Amino acid sequence: MTRKFHMDDCVIAIPDGARDFSMHMLEWPIGDAERLSLVVQRGGPLGTATPEELVARETKNYATVFEGFRMERDDVEDGAWEGLVLHHKAFRWKKDADVFYNHQVYVFEGGRVILFTASSMARHRAEVERLIETVLAELRFRDD
């Protein structure tokens, strides 16, 4: 037996039982050489972990992984948006002389996790925030 799997450019048949851990990366130019990006990652079921435990586990090493790491936002919206739990992590980090800004939103819905990461150079922080707002404003989950 198969089911339909929808992507932006095609639909394919896949065997039953597959779990979707795919990732999409979208990118927009800012000026001549810089980019604004959005990565959408699908996670598996939470299992016995709480949303707080999963986010803590996933982000615990950020201060050592990202040079010059500085947290700018670390909060939870529990049910305030469409009844979903959203964990926000926004931070700056450096690579060589460049400073970057990432805003991550972990979205928990029906036992699944979707992570949205918008990023760019720190000077484009406003564009990163607008992108996250746009994504969340139009977010809808399929029910199939």
Protein Blocks (a to p, Z undefined) as FASTA:
>chain_A
ZZddddfkbccdddehiacfbdcdddddehjlbccdddddddddekjacfklmmmmmmmm
mmmmmghiacfbdcddehkagoiacddddddddehjbccddddddddeehiacddddddd
fklmmmmmmmmmmmmmmgccdfZZ
